[in-house]
Amino acid sequence: RYCHVNVPDELLRDLLPGPVTLVLQRSDELNKDLNPFTPLVGVRVPDHPFLRDVARACPGPLALQPQLPGQHPGCVALLQEFQDLWPQLSLIIDGGPTGDTQSPECRLGSTVVDLSVSGKFSIIRPGCALTPTVEILRQKYGLEPE
């Protein structure tokens, strides 16, 4: 609904839910204020019961701030670190840590893959699921790196 999916549903089921963010062409239904300077949108379905319950309870898309501007990859953001954004938000939830925040793998964040070009993929951020994600895309679906 909020993006144009140009990959098989089975591919989506192979990667989601999990530590993968898929970048796809945004649809006109997505609020123009979300990512206003790009025709793309990232889609993530975390494999975490609390976050999935929140997503099911919300009638529209959720905008998340996984990494603050100026942070290096792997930084764990604290709720207070983006206090200047609070007035612009309808709801703030601090669900606490969603994994072993001391684990180097967990601190890599999600693997971010651009699937906006048919038959191709490009890795935007390697993240913690790079190897299995690339194997699925190349071996099972025959997608080529862009």
Summary of the structure (lengths in Angstrom):
residues: 146
radius of gyration: 15.6
end to end distance: 25.5
largest distance: 45.9
contacts: 333
relative contact order: 0.19
helix: 27%
strand: 18%
